[in-house]
Amino acid sequence: MRLCLAFGVGSCSALNPQSSVLNPQSPVLNPGFQVLIYLHGFNSSPASFKANLLKARMEAFGRGAEFAAPALPHRPAQAAAQLDALVAKQPGAALVGSSLGGYYATWLAERHGSRAVLVNTAVRPYELLRTELGVQKNLYTGAEYKFTPQHLDELRGLEVAQVTPERYLLLVATGDEVLDYRHAVEMYRGCRQIVVEGGDHGFSGFADYLDAVLEFCGMVR
């Protein structure tokens, strides 16, 4: 597997995915760290494998109590309101968002000045999800709902025109079968980026980057 770390686009070099990508030294706990909030993707849940990996790694550091993974409503406006209230109560909260969760995390990061790690993030979900109009079923809970044009309008209303580069770490896989990773690379130009060759939309190699994620979020240094 080849990956690259870039502070912007085009300045990549080969890295060892088994080490902390941002800091080659052993992680040291940051006593001032407050909370990490994981935002799941479309038709996903807090029971996703990435959420479980993050929680387990934080528990291994004795910081499991600082992990949160809320179940998000399928309506974007409701999800945004829930997350906005949660982050407002947790000044300094760090965010990790996967796919659609990355889109929400971007909106929150710009609204609250939070740090955010984005994993195979959606960039324009109001366009991508047009093909999903109709009855949907959550992959984890089995709950069914109708996905409507109003959902798309609400997603468009959360769009961020320009990001603040220092707030983000982007993780994308070139083999993402759902999203074109190049859209995220372009949208987050100037941000820290880890681009993994191959892989998939679920970012199945996520375990290799846990310490890099926690370091960027401020839990370890």
C-alpha positions in Angstrom: 0.0 0.0 0.0 1.3 3.5 -0.8 0.0 6.6 0.8 1.0 10.2 0.9 0.8 13.1 3.4 0.3 16.5 1.8 -0.1 20.0 3.2 -2.1 20.9 0.1 -2.1 19.1 -3.2 0.9 17.7 -5.0 3.5 17.5 -2.3 3.3 13.8 -1.4 5.9 11.3 -0.2 5.7 7.7 0.7 5.0 6.9 4.4 4.7 3.9 6.7 1.1 3.3 7.5 1.9 1.3 10.6 3.4 4.4 12.4 1.8 7.6 13.6 1.6 9.5 10.4 1.9 12.9 11.9 4.3 12.1 14.7 6.8 9.3 14.5 7.3 9.2 18.3 5.2 7.2 20.8 1.9 9.0 21.6 1.8 11.0 24.8 -1.6 11.9 26.4 -2.7 15.5 26.3 -4.3 16.1 29.7 -6.2 19.1 28.3 -8.1 17.1 25.8 -11.9 17.2 26.2 -14.0 15.1 23.8 -14.0 13.5 20.4 -17.3 13.2 18.6 -17.7 10.7 15.8 -20.2 11.5 13.0 -21.4 8.5 11.0 -22.4 8.5 7.4 -25.6 8.0 5.3 -27.7 5.1 6.6 -24.9 4.2 9.1 -24.9 4.4 12.9 -22.6 4.8 15.9 -22.1 1.0 15.7 -19.9 1.4 12.6 -16.5 -0.3 12.6 -14.6 3.0 12.5 -16.5 4.3 15.5 -15.8 1.1 17.4 -12.1 1.3 16.5 -11.8 4.8 17.7 -13.6 4.1 20.9 -11.4 1.0 21.6 -8.2 3.0 21.0 -9.3 5.8 23.3 -10.3 3.2 25.9 -6.8 1.7 25.6 -5.4 5.2 26.5 -7.9 5.4 29.4 -9.9 8.1 27.7 -13.0 6.2 26.7 -15.2 8.5 28.6 -14.2 11.3 26.2 -15.7 9.5 23.2 -19.1 10.3 21.8 -20.9 8.9 18.8 -24.5 10.2 18.5 -27.1 8.5 16.4 -28.0 11.1 13.8 -31.5 11.6 12.4 -32.0 11.0 8.7 -33.2 14.6 8.2 -30.1 16.8 7.7 -31.6 19.8 9.4 -32.4 17.8 12.5 -29.0 16.2 12.5 -27.3 19.6 12.2 -29.4 21.0 15.1 -28.5 18.0 17.3 -24.8 18.3 16.5 -24.7 22.0 16.8 -26.2 21.8 20.3 -23.8 19.0 21.3 -20.7 20.9 20.1 -21.8 24.1 21.7 -21.9 22.4 25.1 -18.4 20.9 24.5 -16.0 23.8 23.7 -12.8 22.4 22.2 -14.6 19.2 20.9 -12.8 17.5 18.1 -14.7 15.8 15.3 -14.3 12.7 13.1 -16.7 12.4 10.3 -17.1 9.6 7.7 -18.7 10.2 4.3 -21.8 12.3 5.0 -20.6 12.7 8.5 -17.6 14.5 7.1 -19.9 17.0 5.4 -21.6 17.7 8.7 -18.2 17.9 10.4 -17.1 20.6 8.0 -20.2 22.7 8.7 -19.6 22.3 12.4 -15.8 23.0 12.2 -16.4 26.3 10.5 -19.3 27.2 12.8 -17.4 26.4 16.0 -13.8 26.6 15.1 -13.3 22.8 15.8 -10.7 20.5 14.5 -12.1 17.8 12.2 -10.8 14.6 10.6 -12.7 13.7 7.5 -12.7 10.1 6.2 -13.8 9.6 2.6 -15.9 12.7 3.1 -18.9 13.7 0.9 -18.3 17.1 -0.8 -21.7 17.7 -2.5 -24.1 15.1 -1.1 -27.1 17.0 -2.3 -25.9 16.0 -5.8 -24.6 12.5 -5.0 -27.8 11.4 -3.2 -30.2 12.4 -5.9 -30.2 8.8 -7.0 -31.3 7.7 -3.5 -34.7 9.4 -3.5 -37.4 7.1 -2.3 -37.6 4.6 0.6 -34.3 4.0 2.4 -33.3 1.6 5.1 -30.6 2.1 7.8 -28.0 -0.6 7.4 -27.6 -1.1 11.2 -31.0 -0.4 12.7 -33.3 -1.6 9.9 -35.4 1.6 10.3 -37.1 2.7 7.0 -37.8 6.2 5.9 -38.5 8.2 2.8 -35.6 10.2 1.4 -37.1 13.2 -0.4 -36.0 16.4 -2.3 -36.4 18.2 1.0 -33.5 16.2 2.4 -31.4 17.4 -0.5 -32.4 21.0 0.1 -31.4 20.7 3.7 -28.0 19.3 2.8 -27.4 22.1 0.4 -28.2 24.6 3.2 -25.2 23.2 5.2 -22.7 23.7 2.4 -19.5 25.5 3.3 -18.1 27.6 0.5 -14.5 27.8 1.8 -12.7 25.9 4.5 -10.1 27.0 7.0 -7.2 24.7 6.1 -5.6 24.3 9.6 -8.8 22.8 11.0 -8.8 19.6 8.9 -7.1 16.3 8.3 -8.4 14.6 5.3 -8.2 10.8 4.8 -9.2 9.5 1.4 -8.8 6.2 -0.5 -8.3 6.3 -4.3 -10.3 3.1 -4.5 -13.5 4.6 -3.0 -16.3 3.0 -5.0 -18.9 5.5 -3.9 -17.2 8.9 -4.0 -14.6 10.4 -6.3 -11.7 11.1 -3.9 -10.4 13.9 -6.1 -13.4 16.1 -5.2 -12.4 16.0 -1.6 -8.7 16.5 -2.4 -9.6 19.6 -4.3 -12.2 20.9 -1.8 -9.7 20.6 1.1 -6.7 21.9 -0.9 -4.2 23.3 1.6 -5.4 21.0 4.4 -3.4 18.1 5.8 -4.2 15.1 3.5 -3.5 11.4 3.7 -4.3 9.8 0.3 -4.2 6.0 0.3 -3.9 4.2 -3.0 -6.6 1.6 -3.4 -8.9 0.9 -0.4 -12.6 1.4 -0.4 -15.4 3.8 0.7 -15.5 2.2 4.2 -11.7 3.0 4.6 -11.0 -0.5 5.7 -7.5 0.3 6.7 -8.6 2.9 9.3 -7.0 1.0 12.1 -3.6 2.0 10.7 -4.3 5.7 11.2 -5.9 5.8 14.7 -3.0 7.4 16.4 -2.6 10.0 13.6 -6.3 10.8 14.0 -6.1 11.1 17.8 -3.0 13.2 17.5 -4.6 15.7 15.1 -7.7 15.8 17.3 -5.4 16.8 20.2 -5.8 13.7 22.4 -2.2 12.6 22.1 0.9 14.5 21.0 
